[in-house]
Amino acid sequence: MKDVLYTILQKMEAVENFSKLNGNEKKSRVMSSLKCFMTAEDIEQYKPFISGFIDIICDLARGSDSIHINNVKRCFSCI
């Protein structure tokens, strides 16, 4: 999992240079790039976690004082 998170960070840095894309489009680009090394089932299973991870990293990069970690819509203990 450590390698996946590191790869997500690298992909986020790469799409940051695409100035014509908004935040959701950049996030979608990062998520779709994971198909190169994860199965579709893995992506679907971990999609809420990966999406939340990207949101937290973006909040931290912006220097946001409030990180919204209680907006989870799916139970992670069920995974």
N, CA, C and O atoms as a Tinker XYZ file with bonds, in Angstrom:
   316  protein
     1  N      0.829000   -1.193000    0.000000    73     2
     2  CA     0.000000    0.000000    0.000000    64     1     3
     3  C      0.872000    1.255000    0.000000    63     2     4     5
     4  O      0.497000    2.290000   -0.550000    81     3
     5  N      2.033000    1.141000    0.622000    73     3     6
     6  CA     2.941000    2.282000    0.684000    64     5     7
     7  C      3.324000    2.745000   -0.726000    63     6     8     9
     8  O      3.377000    3.945000   -0.999000    81     7
     9  N      3.587000    1.789000   -1.614000    73     7    10
    10  CA     3.947000    2.123000   -2.990000    64     9    11
    11  C      2.794000    2.807000   -3.719000    63    10    12    13
    12  O      3.012000    3.712000   -4.524000    81    11
    13  N      1.577000    2.376000   -3.438000    73    11    14
    14  CA     0.404000    2.984000   -4.076000    64    13    15
    15  C      0.266000    4.440000   -3.635000    63    14    16    17
    16  O      0.023000    5.319000   -4.462000    81    15
    17  N      0.419000    4.695000   -2.350000    73    15    18
    18  CA     0.300000    6.065000   -1.848000    64    17    19
    19  C      1.407000    6.953000   -2.401000    63    18    20    21
    20  O      1.162000    8.109000   -2.748000    81    19
    21  N      2.606000    6.428000   -2.485000    73    19    22
    22  CA     3.714000    7.181000   -3.055000    64    21    23
    23  C      3.447000    7.496000   -4.532000    63    22    24    25
    24  O      3.723000    8.603000   -4.994000    81    23
    25  N      2.912000    6.521000   -5.264000    73    23    26
    26  CA     2.584000    6.728000   -6.677000    64    25    27
    27  C      1.488000    7.773000   -6.831000    63    26    28    29
    28  O      1.538000    8.591000   -7.749000    81    27
    29  N      0.508000    7.756000   -5.950000    73    27    30
    30  CA    -0.557000    8.758000   -5.994000    64    29    31
    31  C      0.037000   10.152000   -5.820000    63    30    32    33
    32  O     -0.337000   11.084000   -6.530000    81    31
    33  N      0.955000   10.290000   -4.881000    73    31    34
    34  CA     1.604000   11.585000   -4.671000    64    33    35
    35  C      2.363000   12.027000   -5.916000    63    34    36    37
    36  O      2.316000   13.201000   -6.284000    81    35
    37  N      3.057000   11.107000   -6.565000    73    35    38
    38  CA     3.782000   11.444000   -7.791000    64    37    39
    39  C      2.825000   11.876000   -8.895000    63    38    40    41
    40  O      3.089000   12.848000   -9.602000    81    39
    41  N      1.715000   11.157000   -9.046000    73    39    42
    42  CA     0.722000   11.502000  -10.073000    64    41    43
    43  C      0.095000   12.856000   -9.774000    63    42    44    45
    44  O     -0.183000   13.628000  -10.690000    81    43
    45  N     -0.129000   13.148000   -8.490000    73    43    46
    46  CA    -0.696000   14.446000   -8.120000    64    45    47
    47  C      0.254000   15.577000   -8.485000    63    46    48    49
    48  O     -0.180000   16.627000   -8.960000    81    47
    49  N      1.540000   15.369000   -8.268000    73    47    50
    50  CA     2.524000   16.384000   -8.641000    64    49    51
    51  C      2.545000   16.583000  -10.152000    63    50    52    53
    52  O      2.695000   17.709000  -10.628000    81    51
    53  N      2.395000   15.501000  -10.905000    73    51    54
    54  CA     2.424000   15.586000  -12.366000    64    53    55
    55  C      1.219000   16.346000  -12.909000    63    54    56    57
    56  O      1.369000   17.174000  -13.807000    81    55
    57  N      0.024000   16.076000  -12.377000    73    55    58
    58  CA    -1.169000   16.750000  -12.910000    64    57    59
    59  C     -1.290000   18.188000  -12.409000    63    58    60    61
    60  O     -2.080000   18.966000  -12.944000    81    59
    61  N     -0.525000   18.539000  -11.402000    73    59    62
    62  CA    -0.566000   19.919000  -10.894000    64    61    63
    63  C     -0.147000   20.915000  -11.975000    63    62    64    65
    64  O     -0.558000   22.075000  -11.943000    81    63
    65  N      0.658000   20.471000  -12.919000    73    63    66
    66  CA     1.127000   21.345000  -13.995000    64    65    67
    67  C      0.074000   21.600000  -15.068000    63    66    68    69
    68  O      0.269000   22.469000  -15.919000    81    67
    69  N     -1.035000   20.866000  -15.050000    73    67    70
    70  CA    -2.104000   21.054000  -16.030000    64    69    71
    71  C     -3.009000   22.189000  -15.563000    63    70    72    73
    72  O     -3.984000   21.962000  -14.846000    81    71
    73  N     -2.686000   23.387000  -15.967000    73    71    74
    74  CA    -3.397000   24.563000  -15.461000    64    73    75
    75  C     -4.819000   24.687000  -16.000000    63    74    76    77
    76  O     -5.635000   25.392000  -15.406000    81    75
    77  N     -5.133000   24.027000  -17.099000    73    75    78
    78  CA    -6.472000   24.141000  -17.674000    64    77    79
    79  C     -7.482000   23.208000  -17.022000    63    78    80    81
    80  O     -8.677000   23.295000  -17.306000    81    79
    81  N     -7.021000   22.319000  -16.154000    73    79    82
    82  CA    -7.913000   21.385000  -15.481000    64    81    83
    83  C     -8.291000   21.923000  -14.109000    63    82    84    85
    84  O     -7.473000   22.529000  -13.416000    81    83
    85  N     -9.551000   21.692000  -13.726000    73    83    86
    86  CA    -9.951000   22.071000  -12.372000    64    85    87
    87  C     -9.596000   20.940000  -11.407000    63    86    88    89
    88  O     -9.064000   19.915000  -11.833000    81    87
    89  N     -9.875000   21.108000  -10.140000    73    87    90
    90  CA    -9.492000   20.134000   -9.129000    64    89    91
    91  C    -10.097000   18.760000   -9.338000    63    90    92    93
    92  O     -9.412000   17.748000   -9.188000    81    91
    93  N    -11.375000   18.715000   -9.684000    73    91    94
    94  CA   -12.028000   17.419000   -9.900000    64    93    95
    95  C    -11.460000   16.701000  -11.115000    63    94    96    97
    96  O    -11.324000   15.478000  -11.106000    81    95
    97  N    -11.129000   17.446000  -12.152000    73    95    98
    98  CA   -10.546000   16.837000  -13.346000    64    97    99
    99  C     -9.151000   16.289000  -13.048000    63    98   100   101
   100  O     -8.775000   15.227000  -13.544000    81    99
   101  N     -8.396000   17.014000  -12.241000    73    99   102
   102  CA    -7.069000   16.531000  -11.851000    64   101   103
   103  C     -7.186000   15.264000  -11.012000    63   102   104   105
   104  O     -6.420000   14.318000  -11.192000    81   103
   105  N     -8.144000   15.254000  -10.100000    73   103   106
   106  CA    -8.370000   14.080000   -9.263000    64   105   107
   107  C     -8.778000   12.884000  -10.117000    63   106   108   109
   108  O     -8.311000   11.769000   -9.885000    81   107
   109  N     -9.634000   13.105000  -11.090000    73   107   110
   110  CA   -10.049000   12.030000  -11.992000    64   109   111
   111  C     -8.874000   11.497000  -12.792000    63   110   112   113
   112  O     -8.771000   10.293000  -13.030000    81   111
   113  N     -8.000000   12.381000  -13.201000    73   111   114
   114  CA    -6.819000   11.974000  -13.963000    64   113   115
   115  C     -5.909000   11.099000  -13.106000    63   114   116   117
   116  O     -5.371000   10.100000  -13.585000    81   115
   117  N     -5.738000   11.473000  -11.842000    73   115   118
   118  CA    -4.915000   10.667000  -10.938000    64   117   119
   119  C     -5.565000    9.303000  -10.717000    63   118   120   121
   120  O     -4.893000    8.274000  -10.771000    81   119
   121  N     -6.865000    9.300000  -10.469000    73   119   122
   122  CA    -7.576000    8.047000  -10.223000    64   121   123
   123  C     -7.491000    7.125000  -11.436000    63   122   124   125
   124  O     -7.289000    5.920000  -11.282000    81   123
   125  N     -7.641000    7.671000  -12.626000    73   123   126
   126  CA    -7.594000    6.826000  -13.822000    64   125   127
   127  C     -6.188000    6.306000  -14.103000    63   126   128   129
   128  O     -6.030000    5.256000  -14.725000    81   127
   129  N     -5.174000    7.028000  -13.654000    73   127   130
   130  CA    -3.800000    6.565000  -13.877000    64   129   131
   131  C     -3.461000    5.343000  -13.025000    63   130   132   133
   132  O     -2.485000    4.647000  -13.305000    81   131
   133  N     -4.253000    5.079000  -11.997000    73   131   134
   134  CA    -4.006000    3.926000  -11.139000    64   133   135
   135  C     -4.333000    2.612000  -11.838000    63   134   136   137
   136  O     -3.916000    1.545000  -11.385000    81   135
   137  N     -5.078000    2.685000  -12.939000    73   135   138
   138  CA    -5.455000    1.476000  -13.671000    64   137   139
   139  C     -4.241000    0.761000  -14.256000    63   138   140   141
   140  O     -4.326000   -0.411000  -14.626000    81   139
   141  N     -3.120000    1.459000  -14.340000    73   139   142
   142  CA    -1.907000    0.859000  -14.909000    64   141   143
   143  C     -1.324000   -0.228000  -14.016000    63   142   144   145
   144  O     -0.674000   -1.148000  -14.512000    81   143
   145  N     -1.546000   -0.138000  -12.709000    73   143   146
   146  CA    -0.920000   -1.113000  -11.826000    64   145   147
   147  C     -1.845000   -1.694000  -10.766000    63   146   148   149
   148  O     -1.402000   -2.456000   -9.907000    81   147
   149  N     -3.119000   -1.343000  -10.819000    73   147   150
   150  CA    -4.099000   -1.927000   -9.898000    64   149   151
   151  C     -5.219000   -2.556000  -10.720000    63   150   152   153
   152  O     -5.547000   -2.081000  -11.807000    81   151
   153  N     -5.791000   -3.612000  -10.200000    73   151   154
   154  CA    -6.921000   -4.221000  -10.895000    64   153   155
   155  C     -8.163000   -3.353000  -10.701000    63   154   156   157
   156  O     -8.229000   -2.531000   -9.788000    81   155
   157  N     -9.128000   -3.552000  -11.567000    73   155   158
   158  CA   -10.378000   -2.796000  -11.465000    64   157   159
   159  C    -11.075000   -3.061000  -10.135000    63   158   160   161
   160  O    -11.684000   -2.162000   -9.554000    81   159
   161  N    -10.982000   -4.300000   -9.657000    73   159   162
   162  CA   -11.606000   -4.656000   -8.376000    64   161   163
   163  C    -10.927000   -3.932000   -7.225000    63   162   164   165
   164  O    -11.596000   -3.445000   -6.314000    81   163
   165  N     -9.588000   -3.858000   -7.263000    73   163   166
   166  CA    -8.856000   -3.142000   -6.213000    64   165   167
   167  C     -9.191000   -1.658000   -6.222000    63   166   168   169
   168  O     -9.393000   -1.051000   -5.170000    81   167
   169  N     -9.248000   -1.087000   -7.402000    73   167   170
   170  CA    -9.572000    0.341000   -7.503000    64   169   171
   171  C    -10.959000    0.601000   -6.945000    63   170   172   173
   172  O    -11.163000    1.559000   -6.200000    81   171
   173  N    -11.911000   -0.245000   -7.301000    73   171   174
   174  CA   -13.280000   -0.068000   -6.816000    64   173   175
   175  C    -13.350000   -0.240000   -5.304000    63   174   176   177
   176  O    -14.075000    0.490000   -4.628000    81   175
   177  N    -12.607000   -1.194000   -4.777000    73   175   178
   178  CA   -12.631000   -1.455000   -3.339000    64   177   179
   179  C    -12.018000   -0.305000   -2.548000    63   178   180   181
   180  O    -12.543000    0.081000   -1.504000    81   179
   181  N    -10.920000    0.239000   -3.039000    73   179   182
   182  CA   -10.198000    1.281000   -2.306000    64   181   183
   183  C    -10.504000    2.693000   -2.782000    63   182   184   185
   184  O     -9.877000    3.649000   -2.326000    81   183
   185  N    -11.447000    2.835000   -3.681000    73   183   186
   186  CA   -11.774000    4.150000   -4.243000    64   185   187
   187  C    -12.114000    5.189000   -3.172000    63   186   188   189
   188  O    -11.612000    6.310000   -3.252000    81   187
   189  N    -12.943000    4.868000   -2.174000    73   187   190
   190  CA   -13.230000    5.879000   -1.137000    64   189   191
   191  C    -11.984000    6.308000   -0.367000    63   190   192   193
   192  O    -11.813000    7.487000   -0.059000    81   191
   193  N    -11.117000    5.346000   -0.060000    73   191   194
   194  CA    -9.889000    5.662000    0.659000    64   193   195
   195  C     -8.963000    6.528000   -0.192000    63   194   196   197
   196  O     -8.428000    7.528000    0.287000    81   195
   197  N     -8.776000    6.145000   -1.447000    73   195   198
   198  CA    -7.887000    6.889000   -2.348000    64   197   199
   199  C     -8.420000    8.300000   -2.564000    63   198   200   201
   200  O     -7.656000    9.265000   -2.538000    81   199
   201  N     -9.711000    8.422000   -2.775000    73   199   202
   202  CA   -10.322000    9.733000   -2.971000    64   201   203
   203  C    -10.131000   10.613000   -1.737000    63   202   204   205
   204  O     -9.791000   11.790000   -1.854000    81   203
   205  N    -10.349000   10.041000   -0.563000    73   203   206
   206  CA   -10.154000   10.788000    0.673000    64   205   207
   207  C     -8.701000   11.166000    0.891000    63   206   208   209
   208  O     -8.404000   12.261000    1.368000    81   207
   209  N     -7.786000   10.255000    0.538000    73   207   210
   210  CA    -6.357000   10.529000    0.658000    64   209   211
   211  C     -5.967000   11.719000   -0.211000    63   210   212   213
   212  O     -5.225000   12.596000    0.230000    81   211
   213  N     -6.463000   11.748000   -1.437000    73   211   214
   214  CA    -6.168000   12.864000   -2.345000    64   213   215
   215  C     -6.712000   14.167000   -1.771000    63   214   216   217
   216  O     -6.037000   15.195000   -1.819000    81   215
   217  N     -7.925000   14.132000   -1.230000    73   215   218
   218  CA    -8.520000   15.333000   -0.637000    64   217   219
   219  C     -7.697000   15.842000    0.542000    63   218   220   221
   220  O     -7.481000   17.046000    0.680000    81   219
   221  N     -7.243000   14.930000    1.388000    73   219   222
   222  CA    -6.449000   15.329000    2.559000    64   221   223
   223  C     -5.124000   15.945000    2.124000    63   222   224   225
   224  O     -4.700000   16.960000    2.677000    81   223
   225  N     -4.471000   15.341000    1.142000    73   223   226
   226  CA    -3.200000   15.875000    0.654000    64   225   227
   227  C     -3.407000   17.264000    0.061000    63   226   228   229
   228  O     -2.580000   18.152000    0.268000    81   227
   229  N     -4.498000   17.463000   -0.672000    73   227   230
   230  CA    -4.783000   18.788000   -1.248000    64   229   231
   231  C     -5.035000   19.816000   -0.148000    63   230   232   233
   232  O     -4.561000   20.949000   -0.229000    81   231
   233  N     -5.785000   19.414000    0.883000    73   231   234
   234  CA    -6.030000   20.323000    2.013000    64   233   235
   235  C     -4.725000   20.703000    2.705000    63   234   236   237
   236  O     -4.510000   21.866000    3.048000    81   235
   237  N     -3.865000   19.723000    2.905000    73   235   238
   238  CA    -2.575000   19.996000    3.543000    64   237   239
   239  C     -1.700000   20.893000    2.670000    63   238   240   241
   240  O     -1.010000   21.774000    3.183000    81   239
   241  N     -1.723000   20.679000    1.369000    73   239   242
   242  CA    -0.911000   21.486000    0.453000    64   241   243
   243  C     -1.378000   22.937000    0.427000    63   242   244   245
   244  O     -0.572000   23.853000    0.264000    81   243
   245  N     -2.677000   23.139000    0.588000    73   243   246
   246  CA    -3.231000   24.498000    0.612000    64   245   247
   247  C     -3.000000   25.178000    1.950000    63   246   248   249
   248  O     -3.203000   26.385000    2.081000    81   247
   249  N     -2.580000   24.414000    2.933000    73   247   250
   250  CA    -2.389000   24.979000    4.265000    64   249   251
   251  C     -3.693000   25.144000    5.005000    63   250   252   253
   252  O     -3.818000   25.989000    5.892000    81   251
   253  N     -4.660000   24.336000    4.638000    73   251   254
   254  CA    -5.973000   24.416000    5.264000    64   253   255
   255  C     -5.873000   24.047000    6.743000    63   254   256   257
   256  O     -5.234000   23.061000    7.110000    81   255
   257  N     -6.513000   24.851000    7.575000    73   255   258
   258  CA    -6.510000   24.589000    9.011000    64   257   259
   259  C     -7.513000   23.523000    9.413000    63   258   260   261
   260  O     -7.393000   22.912000   10.475000    81   259
   261  N     -8.501000   23.303000    8.560000    73   259   262
   262  CA    -9.527000   22.321000    8.909000    64   261   263
   263  C     -9.556000   21.226000    7.852000    63   262   264   265
   264  O     -9.883000   21.463000    6.690000    81   263
   265  N     -9.211000   20.042000    8.281000    73   263   266
   266  CA    -9.258000   18.884000    7.395000    64   265   267
   267  C    -10.531000   18.123000    7.725000    63   266   268   269
   268  O    -10.764000   17.761000    8.878000    81   267
   269  N    -11.344000   17.885000    6.722000    73   267   270
   270  CA   -12.636000   17.240000    6.908000    64   269   271
   271  C    -12.477000   15.732000    6.799000    63   270   272   273
   272  O    -12.511000   15.172000    5.704000    81   271
   273  N    -12.305000   15.082000    7.941000    73   271   274
   274  CA   -12.116000   13.633000    7.918000    64   273   275
   275  C    -13.397000   12.896000    8.299000    63   274   276   277
   276  O    -13.423000   11.666000    8.270000    81   275
   277  N    -14.436000   13.604000    8.649000    73   275   278
   278  CA   -15.680000   12.945000    9.044000    64   277   279
   279  C    -16.693000   12.866000    7.911000    63   278   280   281
   280  O    -17.851000   12.525000    8.151000    81   279
   281  N    -16.295000   13.167000    6.706000    73   279   282
   282  CA   -17.207000   13.118000    5.567000    64   281   283
   283  C    -17.146000   11.768000    4.859000    63   282   284   285
   284  O    -17.282000   11.704000    3.637000    81   283
   285  N    -16.945000   10.706000    5.605000    73   283   286
   286  CA   -16.845000    9.367000    5.041000    64   285   287
   287  C    -18.251000    8.841000    4.809000    63   286   288   289
   288  O    -19.083000    8.836000    5.716000    81   287
   289  N    -18.507000    8.398000    3.584000    73   287   290
   290  CA   -19.838000    7.901000    3.250000    64   289   291
   291  C    -19.884000    6.380000    3.228000    63   290   292   293
   292  O    -20.939000    5.791000    2.989000    81   291
   293  N    -18.743000    5.741000    3.477000    73   291   294
   294  CA   -18.688000    4.285000    3.444000    64   293   295
   295  C    -17.868000    3.791000    4.634000    63   294   296   297
   296  O    -16.888000    4.422000    5.031000    81   295
   297  N    -18.261000    2.711000    5.170000    73   295   298
   298  CA   -17.569000    2.148000    6.330000    64   297   299
   299  C    -16.296000    1.457000    5.893000    63   298   300   301
   300  O    -16.351000    0.508000    5.111000    81   299
   301  N    -15.142000    1.909000    6.381000    73   299   302
   302  CA   -13.871000    1.304000    5.988000    64   301   303
   303  C    -13.631000   -0.027000    6.683000    63   302   304   305
   304  O    -12.832000   -0.831000    6.204000    81   303
   305  N    -14.293000   -0.275000    7.784000    73   303   306
   306  CA   -14.115000   -1.567000    8.437000    64   305   307
   307  C    -14.756000   -2.692000    7.623000    63   306   308   309
   308  O    -14.477000   -3.870000    7.843000    81   307
   309  N    -15.624000   -2.304000    6.674000    73   307   310
   310  CA   -16.281000   -3.301000    5.826000    64   309   311
   311  C    -15.401000   -3.753000    4.673000    63   310   312   313
   312  O    -15.722000   -4.723000    3.986000    81   311
   313  N    -14.304000   -3.061000    4.458000    73   311   314
   314  CA   -13.436000   -3.376000    3.317000    64   313   315
   315  C    -12.540000   -4.527000    3.647000    63   314   316
   316  O    -11.736000   -4.942000    2.813000    81   315
